Amino acid sequence: MTKTSTRVFVARLAGTQVFDPIGDQVGRVRDVVALIAPKGRPRAVGLVVEVPGKRRVFLPFTRVTSIDVGQVLTTGLVNMRRFSQRPGETTVLGELVDRLVNLRDGDAVTIEDVAIESTRRGDWEITQLFVRFGAPAPRPLQLRRRGETALVDVGDVTDLAGDDGSQGVGSLVASLDGLKPADVADRLQEMSATRRLAVATALDDERLADIVQELGEAIRIEVLSALPLARAADVLEAMDPDDAADLIQELPPTQAAALLERMEPEDARDVRRLLAYGEESAGGLMTTEPVILGPEAPIANALAAIRRQEINPALASMAFVTRPPTETPTGRFLGVAHFQRLLREPPHRAIGDIIDQDTPFLEPADPLGKVTRLLATYNLTALPVVDTERRLLGAVSADDVLDHLLPDDWRTGDDDITDLSMGGGDG
């Protein structure tokens, strides 16, 4: 096996294209996995590669034939099981970069890059660290100043194997900026619990709420439970009420009660309403915050409401029209105004003039099967839920239904996706 480069800096390797032997692109490098022991040089054992579908898989260095400028070549055998970090493993970009460590001479430094080198045996080791001096040295004769950079031998660091949770996450959080919440959730699920909490803590409430909604059950409970009670309540308030209710149901009763007490009364009221319904009923599936307007509102107002970034795309397909009040439970439900129809009408026209009164509706106790059938039969992405007095209680969207139809572990991606062109390797 020939490796063109003998020393590679991991931050520069990130994003490099990975190819199979015939030149077809397999994916892109996203990280390097290392084993760090208290003694001896840390070993780099493989790459985290993002393949089509934004799935991240593990590619051991035994399956890498060459690392060169702008490309990584493989044997063509890649295990398509989603990468899951094992105990004792460390991701270089995810956990080492930005970490504050100490040199043997007493300096505190922040790791900014990591160099790996190929040995004569074909293994890869972490040999050097590119660091920035992050704290004044305790010794009076120390010549280095805060902010200076240096390339140091990995053996000069005393606590590389330790992880007290204090390492910075600035670069990592910046790299997640602009990604969709589901993609960030995938990244968080690959991290160690310590690193995951550090990233969650660094995110603002709105961003974290969007991401928590996309996490698997065990990890979102872990993240929420690790946050201070006040912060956890703020995150729940920023979530969609139906997702917040689902999460509350997964928590121990005492913790759930404490969070509901800490939430703003209006937000807590919406969640408690949803908790009163069966988990797989229309009432349990619905959100209490669809787009609702009175019949006299101009179409321009409806379009402005639908354009709001926080509106779920499935719910943005229609506006629900009711008599006042227009907060759930509303006045009498009149019908819906479909987005396409709104686009075809003059902006000043009243929305009550164009409502569809024949759209099917649900009652809170209706089972999941009925919800699914109506959505499919009428080619809709959302359905209104009304009470016996025909007041609008909320709306069930297609994505809420999919969450309950898919297996419980669908978010973790534990199933194997086999790419026949690459065969099936072992990790």
Legacy VTK file of the C-alpha trace (Angstrom):
# vtk DataFile Version 3.0
C-alpha trace
ASCII
DATASET POLYDATA
POINTS 427 float
0.000 0.000 0.000
1.473 3.343 -1.039
0.572 6.590 0.644
1.871 9.594 -1.272
1.810 11.987 1.688
3.581 10.989 4.903
2.303 13.938 6.953
-1.189 15.411 6.694
-2.850 18.181 8.676
-6.378 17.117 9.544
-8.036 20.540 9.196
-6.729 20.717 5.626
-7.840 17.144 4.969
-11.446 17.963 5.892
-13.599 18.238 2.787
-11.191 16.241 0.624
-12.913 14.032 -1.929
-12.679 10.253 -1.492
-12.513 8.072 -4.621
-12.720 4.342 -5.317
-10.124 2.579 -7.529
-11.952 3.355 -10.799
-12.199 7.069 -10.034
-15.812 7.317 -8.863
-16.357 9.635 -5.912
-17.362 7.858 -2.714
-17.771 10.927 -0.505
-15.809 13.578 1.401
-13.628 13.439 4.494
-15.299 15.041 7.516
-13.054 13.948 10.394
-10.309 11.608 11.585
-10.811 9.033 14.352
-7.960 8.548 16.815
-7.105 6.373 19.812
-5.361 8.336 22.552
-3.702 6.404 25.388
-2.025 7.908 28.461
1.339 6.653 27.138
2.725 6.443 23.615
1.808 8.353 20.502
-1.900 8.583 19.676
-2.934 6.485 16.676
-5.195 7.663 13.876
-7.279 4.640 12.917
-9.573 5.900 10.178
-11.601 8.604 8.495
-15.183 9.724 8.957
-16.493 10.042 5.393
-19.752 11.683 4.376
-21.362 9.676 1.564
-24.444 10.575 -0.529
-27.516 11.166 1.608
-25.325 12.998 4.161
-24.667 9.701 5.915
-21.354 9.521 7.739
-19.496 6.218 7.676
-16.189 4.963 9.027
-13.328 4.261 6.612
-10.391 2.523 8.353
-6.906 3.466 7.185
-6.425 -0.171 6.187
-8.839 0.593 3.331
-6.995 3.775 2.274
-4.429 3.321 -0.488
-3.337 6.936 -0.952
-3.722 10.368 0.614
-2.623 13.111 -1.733
-3.379 16.758 -2.430
-7.117 17.060 -2.996
-7.962 13.351 -2.923
-8.093 10.169 -0.887
-8.086 6.816 -2.696
-9.637 3.675 -1.220
-9.662 -0.040 -1.975
-13.317 0.342 -2.936
-14.677 -1.623 0.041
-16.669 0.642 2.336
-18.968 -0.351 5.195
-22.088 1.778 4.766
-23.224 1.463 8.383
-23.572 4.898 9.941
-20.496 5.922 11.937
-20.973 5.565 15.669
-18.157 6.634 17.952
-16.967 3.864 20.264
-15.642 4.230 23.819
-11.991 5.252 23.734
-12.231 6.860 20.301
-11.651 10.573 19.770
-12.650 12.598 16.721
-9.870 15.027 15.882
-11.925 17.929 14.508
-14.886 17.258 16.749
-12.997 16.868 20.034
-9.322 17.825 19.800
-9.439 21.036 17.785
-10.272 23.991 20.076
-9.284 22.008 23.164
-7.273 23.850 25.814
-4.294 21.705 26.924
-1.021 22.185 28.789
2.565 21.848 27.620
5.225 20.294 29.822
6.865 23.696 30.330
3.670 25.038 31.890
2.130 26.896 28.957
-1.609 26.606 28.317
-2.328 26.315 24.589
-5.320 25.814 22.331
-5.085 23.161 19.623
-5.841 24.593 16.179
-4.734 21.702 13.951
-3.378 18.178 14.237
-0.748 16.494 12.058
-0.905 12.752 11.338
1.956 10.810 9.773
2.307 7.387 8.182
4.772 4.999 9.807
6.888 2.374 8.083
4.365 -0.242 9.186
1.606 1.613 7.340
-0.077 2.883 10.513
-0.954 6.537 11.034
0.031 8.402 14.202
-0.655 11.864 15.588
2.808 13.407 15.714
2.450 17.196 15.976
-0.016 19.831 17.065
-0.400 23.346 15.715
-1.268 25.391 18.779
-1.999 28.937 19.871
-0.808 30.069 23.268
-4.028 30.679 25.126
-2.965 31.745 28.610
-0.027 33.599 30.201
2.687 31.242 31.416
3.135 31.078 35.184
6.895 31.448 34.961
8.243 35.052 35.005
10.916 34.383 32.369
8.470 32.917 29.845
9.143 34.614 26.500
6.105 33.458 24.539
3.099 35.767 24.515
-0.589 35.079 24.434
-1.828 34.607 20.840
1.429 33.315 19.385
1.343 30.053 17.441
3.747 27.128 17.284
4.089 23.583 15.980
4.812 21.285 18.915
5.453 17.581 19.266
2.482 15.660 20.601
4.708 14.300 23.360
5.087 17.819 24.732
1.425 17.902 25.742
0.682 16.521 29.192
-3.094 16.083 29.116
-4.111 15.215 25.566
-5.921 12.078 26.726
-7.998 13.973 29.270
-11.364 15.601 28.527
-12.844 17.620 31.341
-15.446 19.204 29.092
-13.738 22.592 29.185
-12.416 22.584 25.637
-13.747 25.263 23.353
-16.258 24.587 20.639
-16.027 27.842 18.702
-14.713 26.360 15.455
-17.046 23.389 15.648
-20.153 25.502 16.250
-19.100 27.816 13.416
-18.808 24.803 11.083
-22.424 23.856 11.905
-23.755 27.293 11.040
-26.011 27.174 7.994
-26.648 23.432 8.215
-30.202 22.193 8.517
-31.239 21.096 12.034
-31.505 17.443 10.941
-27.914 17.517 9.664
-26.646 19.105 12.886
-28.544 16.440 14.838
-26.673 13.764 12.878
-23.363 15.385 13.834
-24.332 15.602 17.504
-25.289 11.934 17.592
-21.753 11.046 16.450
-20.070 13.024 19.261
-19.186 11.960 22.761
-21.667 12.980 25.455
-19.239 15.581 26.825
-18.648 17.205 23.458
-22.354 17.039 22.586
-23.296 18.934 25.742
-20.575 21.529 25.109
-21.976 22.197 21.637
-25.576 22.266 22.897
-24.619 24.766 25.576
-22.998 27.048 22.995
-26.092 27.190 20.761
-28.881 29.719 21.290
-32.279 28.507 22.477
-34.060 28.721 19.105
-31.314 26.868 17.244
-30.991 24.217 19.924
-34.766 23.699 20.001
-34.841 23.050 16.246
-31.993 20.545 16.586
-33.354 18.721 19.653
-36.555 18.023 17.710
-34.451 16.049 15.200
-32.478 13.964 17.703
-33.205 10.367 18.602
-35.173 9.821 21.799
-32.291 8.744 24.052
-29.974 11.572 23.023
-32.548 14.365 23.214
-33.426 13.232 26.732
-29.701 13.184 27.559
-29.179 16.715 26.208
-32.248 18.227 27.863
-31.532 16.519 31.192
-27.958 17.821 31.215
-29.031 21.456 30.799
-29.860 23.623 33.827
-33.588 23.530 34.549
-34.190 27.141 33.467
-32.317 26.642 30.178
-34.141 23.369 29.476
-37.482 25.125 30.004
-36.455 27.912 27.617
-35.579 25.325 24.945
-38.937 23.582 25.382
-40.718 26.925 24.978
-38.892 27.465 21.682
-39.935 24.045 20.341
-43.151 23.336 18.471
-45.774 22.478 21.119
-46.354 18.976 19.760
-42.614 18.180 19.786
-42.279 19.639 23.268
-45.176 17.451 24.436
-43.571 14.357 22.908
-40.326 15.109 24.729
-42.057 15.835 28.035
-43.770 12.439 27.799
-40.383 10.727 27.514
-39.029 12.270 30.733
-39.437 10.975 34.307
-42.653 12.400 35.805
-40.887 14.542 38.429
-38.577 16.107 35.841
-41.474 16.678 33.432
-43.520 18.374 36.141
-40.614 20.612 37.136
-40.073 21.724 33.548
-43.753 22.474 32.984
-43.777 24.584 36.143
-40.710 26.507 34.935
-42.108 27.199 31.437
-44.092 30.329 30.627
-47.757 29.674 31.539
-49.005 30.116 27.961
-46.447 27.664 26.531
-47.018 25.185 29.332
-50.797 25.361 28.752
-50.400 24.330 25.100
-48.164 21.412 26.059
-50.540 20.236 28.804
-53.455 20.319 26.336
-51.559 18.020 23.999
-50.523 15.674 26.802
-54.217 15.041 27.498
-54.605 13.224 24.162
-53.384 9.797 23.141
-49.906 9.826 21.612
-51.121 8.360 18.294
-54.409 10.238 18.090
-55.044 13.345 15.998
-54.987 15.393 19.211
-51.640 13.959 20.243
-50.134 14.489 16.793
-51.334 18.035 16.156
-49.563 21.327 16.647
-51.531 24.122 18.287
-49.820 26.841 16.221
-50.813 26.583 12.539
-51.349 29.722 10.431
-54.756 31.078 11.518
-56.523 34.213 10.248
-59.962 35.760 10.431
-62.124 35.818 7.266
-61.716 39.585 6.821
-57.907 39.435 6.674
-56.478 40.365 3.252
-54.647 37.716 1.261
-51.451 39.763 1.637
-51.564 39.084 5.384
-51.959 35.351 4.789
-48.964 35.265 2.453
-46.885 37.200 4.974
-47.809 34.765 7.734
-46.953 31.732 5.589
-43.594 33.264 4.639
-42.397 33.273 8.253
-39.254 31.189 8.543
-40.382 29.298 11.615
-43.488 27.913 9.864
-43.174 24.220 9.048
-43.264 23.804 5.214
-46.056 21.237 5.519
-48.192 23.705 7.516
-47.292 26.551 5.152
-49.340 24.895 2.414
-52.533 26.470 3.756
-53.991 29.090 6.068
-56.772 28.094 8.479
-59.682 30.548 8.604
-61.803 30.916 11.759
-64.059 33.320 13.577
-62.377 35.231 16.425
-60.492 34.437 18.529
-57.786 33.215 16.175
-55.677 31.462 18.832
-56.465 27.825 19.560
-59.047 26.872 20.612
-60.467 29.381 18.161
-63.873 30.592 17.202
-65.841 28.527 14.689
-63.669 26.925 11.997
-64.716 28.140 8.503
-62.300 26.395 6.153
-58.812 26.643 4.663
-57.174 28.823 2.028
-54.638 26.851 -0.013
-51.306 28.485 -0.773
-51.644 28.071 -4.550
-55.043 29.769 -4.509
-53.616 32.631 -2.439
-50.989 33.233 -5.112
-53.627 33.538 -7.830
-55.756 36.184 -6.125
-55.276 39.965 -5.642
-53.416 40.719 -2.367
-56.163 43.083 -1.154
-58.961 40.502 -1.456
-60.359 39.114 1.823
-59.242 35.584 2.575
-62.817 34.659 3.549
-63.822 34.977 -0.118
-61.641 32.099 -1.277
-61.794 29.512 1.486
-62.254 25.828 0.759
-65.111 24.646 2.965
-64.901 21.031 1.813
-61.496 20.201 3.284
-61.888 17.156 5.558
-61.263 17.660 9.262
-60.311 15.503 12.205
-61.511 15.176 15.754
-58.951 14.872 18.593
-59.671 11.204 19.276
-59.319 10.089 15.632
-56.624 7.381 15.316
-53.414 7.612 13.323
-54.841 5.345 10.621
-57.641 7.794 9.830
-55.202 10.709 9.739
-53.005 8.851 7.252
-55.915 7.849 5.017
-57.307 11.382 4.791
-53.914 12.911 4.001
-53.343 10.355 1.251
-56.876 10.440 -0.152
-57.013 14.210 -0.556
-53.292 14.772 -1.340
-52.893 17.158 1.589
-49.887 17.998 3.752
-51.967 19.115 6.759
-55.424 18.593 8.231
-57.433 20.697 10.713
-58.420 19.228 14.094
-61.702 20.558 15.528
-63.802 19.906 18.625
-67.517 19.113 18.847
-68.356 22.823 18.585
-66.239 23.037 15.405
-63.588 25.201 17.033
-60.103 24.747 15.594
-57.806 23.028 18.107
-54.784 22.616 15.885
-53.512 20.895 12.746
-51.769 17.615 11.964
-49.026 17.822 9.330
-47.625 15.047 7.165
-44.214 15.166 8.853
-45.831 14.512 12.250
-47.493 11.428 10.789
-44.223 10.172 9.268
-42.481 10.486 12.632
-44.974 7.999 14.067
-45.099 5.651 11.082
-41.321 5.162 10.856
-39.485 2.800 13.260
-38.522 4.259 16.628
-34.813 4.256 15.726
-35.162 5.852 12.277
-33.334 9.012 13.376
-30.223 7.062 14.388
-29.907 5.451 10.948
-28.789 2.082 12.333
-29.883 0.269 9.202
-27.265 -0.565 6.576
-27.461 1.011 3.144
-25.424 -1.108 0.775
-23.835 0.544 -2.227
-23.318 -2.349 -4.642
-20.721 -0.446 -6.605
-18.491 -0.371 -3.533
-19.240 -3.765 -2.044
-19.476 -4.289 1.687
-16.507 -3.780 3.934
-16.020 -4.154 7.606
-15.260 -1.263 9.904
LINES 1 428
427 0 1 2 3 4 5 6 7 8 9 10 11 12 13 14 15 16 17 18 19 20 21 22 23 24 25 26 27 28 29 30 31 32 33 34 35 36 37 38 39 40 41 42 43 44 45 46 47 48 49 50 51 52 53 54 55 56 57 58 59 60 61 62 63 64 65 66 67 68 69 70 71 72 73 74 75 76 77 78 79 80 81 82 83 84 85 86 87 88 89 90 91 92 93 94 95 96 97 98 99 100 101 102 103 104 105 106 107 108 109 110 111 112 113 114 115 116 117 118 119 120 121 122 123 124 125 126 127 128 129 130 131 132 133 134 135 136 137 138 139 140 141 142 143 144 145 146 147 148 149 150 151 152 153 154 155 156 157 158 159 160 161 162 163 164 165 166 167 168 169 170 171 172 173 174 175 176 177 178 179 180 181 182 183 184 185 186 187 188 189 190 191 192 193 194 195 196 197 198 199 200 201 202 203 204 205 206 207 208 209 210 211 212 213 214 215 216 217 218 219 220 221 222 223 224 225 226 227 228 229 230 231 232 233 234 235 236 237 238 239 240 241 242 243 244 245 246 247 248 249 250 251 252 253 254 255 256 257 258 259 260 261 262 263 264 265 266 267 268 269 270 271 272 273 274 275 276 277 278 279 280 281 282 283 284 285 286 287 288 289 290 291 292 293 294 295 296 297 298 299 300 301 302 303 304 305 306 307 308 309 310 311 312 313 314 315 316 317 318 319 320 321 322 323 324 325 326 327 328 329 330 331 332 333 334 335 336 337 338 339 340 341 342 343 344 345 346 347 348 349 350 351 352 353 354 355 356 357 358 359 360 361 362 363 364 365 366 367 368 369 370 371 372 373 374 375 376 377 378 379 380 381 382 383 384 385 386 387 388 389 390 391 392 393 394 395 396 397 398 399 400 401 402 403 404 405 406 407 408 409 410 411 412 413 414 415 416 417 418 419 420 421 422 423 424 425 426
